[in-house]
């Protein structure tokens, strides 16, 4: 995508963690960023921080598990800005009760609704604008657990992240004809607030060795800035000190 034109990015889960880091990195490169999430106060703080650094940002509250609301937000972005050049699907969660011993149907549904259905709903919502432009990139944040089956993350999270990988490749198989491309970004451990929900949260020392949100922000900005002729199908990125190599059941 040319730097001479306005570039608009829609980032779900944009109020914290990887999504926020992606929004910050894109804003620094001149993108107009629209961040979505469920908590208005968190989004407003994120927008204020980006604007303070000279970026262009705004917030639109969204629960990605609601397909109709995803379409409303996408339509609102197009009405306001005229386009959607990049969609970053970063909204995601896991639940404390995640192993086969204690997983519940409610917990399973919650993870699937956000991590998988929410990704698909937002992709579908952005698709008409991208098809009309004959240009657009989608970055789906999956996980190391989406490429390597993980005991630590539990069946719901592991299954949804594997599904996001397949969803991304399926998109590319169909939408390349329209000049569109998607990337499945699969990070290993990243020091974000979601780790506090683990049955055994990692120590501060361990978190310091993990990937940091800004590492993923730089990666998102790299993919988004690639020319339209290049499709980065997958990125598998992990900390150099990969705890899965030390204790294989940890991830």
N, C-alpha and C positions, 0 to 999 in steps of 0.2 A: 504494500500500500504506500502510496506516495506521501511524503511528509508535507507536501504543499497543499494538501486538502484537509478539511476537518475530519478527524477520526473520532468515532464515538464508541466507547466500550461500556458494556453492561456487565457488572460483576455481582453475582449472587454470593451470599455469605461475605459481603464486602465490608462488614463492620469490624472484623477482627481477623487475626490469623493470616492464613495464606491469601484469602480474598482481599483483605486490606492491604497487604504487602504488594499484591498485584496492582491494585488501584493506585497506590502511591507511586510505584515504578512507572506505570503508564502515564500518570499525570505529569511526572517529571519529564517525560518524553513528548509532552504536548497534546496528549489525548484528553478529550472530555470524558470523564468517567461518571457513570451512574451506578451507585452502589445500592444493592438491595439486601434486606434481611428482615427479621421479624421484630427487632427492637429499635424503635425510632430514636431513643436517646443515644444508643450506641452508634447508629448511623450518623446522627447529627454531629456527634463528637468526631467521628472519622472524617466527615466532610470538612468540618472546621479545621482539622489538622492539615488536610490536603490544601485547602484554600490558603491557609497561613503560609504554606511553602510556595505559593504562587500558582498552584494547579487549579484546574477547572473541574469542579465536582458537585454532584447533587445526590440526594437520597430519595429512593422510592421504596416504601415499606412493602414487603412481600413474604408470604409463606409459600415456598416453591411447591409444596405438596398440593396446592390449589391450582388446578390447570387454568381455570377461568381467570384467576387473578394474575397468573403469569402472562396470559395474553393481554390483559389490560395494561400491565406495566410495559410490555414490549410496544404496544400500540401508542402508549403515552410517550415513550422515548422517541418513536418515529415522528409523532405529531410535533414534538418539541424541537427535535434536532434533525429530522429528515432522514435518518439512517441509523443502522447498527452495524458497525464494522467488525466488532469483536464481542463475543460472549464468553465470559469466564464462569463456568459452573463450579463454584467453590463451596456452596452451601453443603454441609454434611455433618453427621453426628454419629455417635455410638452410644450405647447404653451400658450402665454398670453391670447389669445382669446379662451377660453375653455368652457364657459358655453353654454347652449342651445340658449341663446340670441345672442351670437356673434360667435359661432363656424363656421368655413368655411370648405368647402370640401378640400381645400388645407391644412389647419391645421390638419384636420382629417387624410388625407393621410400621412402627414409627421409623425404624431405620430404612426400610424399603421405600416408604413414602417420600422421604427426604433425599436419600442417597441415590436412588434409581429413578423413581417416577418423577421427582422434582427436576432431575437433569433432563429427562426426556421432554417434560412439559416446557421447560425454558428453551430447549433447542427448537422445538416445534413452534414456539411463540416467536422466536427471532427469525425463523426460516423465510417467511414471506418477504421481509425487508431485504435479507441477504440475496435471495433469488432475484428480486427486482434490480438489485445493484450488480448482479453477476459477480459478487465479490463478498468475502466474509470469512472470518476464522473463528472457530469455536475451540476453547480450551477446557477440557473436562478434567477436573482434579480428582484422580482416583487415589491409588495408594500402592505401596510396595505389596500390600496384601491383595491387590488386584492382579498381580502377576505371579506371586508366590503365596500359596495357601498358608494361612497363619493361624496358629492355635490361639495366640494372644488376643486377636481382634474379634474372635467369635464367628459363628456361622453367618449371622445376618450381615455384618460389615464386610466380611470376606466375600460373600456371595454377591453383594451389591457392587463392590468395587471390581470384581471380575466382570460383572455385567456391564459396567460403564466402559470397560475396555472394549468389549464386544460391540456395544452401542456406537462407540466412536468409529471403529472400523466399518461398521455397517453404514454409517453416515457417509463416510468417504467413498464407499462403493457406489452409492447412488448420486451423491451431490457434486462429485467432481465435474459432472457435465455442466453444472451451473457455476463453475468457478469457485466452489466452496471447499473448505478443508477443515478438518478437525484434528486435534491433538489430544491424546490421553496422557496426562501428566501424572506419573506415579511416583510419589516421593516415599522414601523410608521415613524414619522418625523425624518429625519436625517439632521444635519446641514451641507449641501453641497451647492455648488454654484447654483444648479438648483432652489433653493428656491427664488433666486432673480428674477426669471421669473414669480413669482406669481403676480396676480393682486394687492394684498396687501402683500408685503414681510414682514416676521416676524421680530420682533425687535431683537437686539443683546441679550437682556435679555431672550427672549423666546428661541432663538437658543442655548443659553448656557445650557438650561434644556433638549434639545433634545438629541437623540442618536448622538454620534459623529462618524465620519468615521472609526476611529480605533476600535470602538465597533463591526462594521460590518466586519472589517478586521479579527478580532479575530474569529468571527463566521464562516467566510469563511474558515479560516485555520483549524478550528475544523472539519468542514464537510469534507474537503479535506483529512484530516489525519485519518478519520475513516477507519476501516478495510473493505475489499471488501465485507464481508458478511453482512454489515450494510448499509441499505438504509434509509437515513434521508429524508423522503418524503416532509415534510414541516417544516419551522420554521417561526413562527409569533412572531415578536419582536417589542416592542414599548418602548418609553420613560416611565419611571415611572410616570412622570408628563405628562400624555397624554392629550393634549389639546382637543381631541375629547370627553373626559369625562366631560370637563368643558363647552365647547361650541360645541355640537355635529355636527354643520354644518361646523366647521373650517377645518376638514380633508377631 
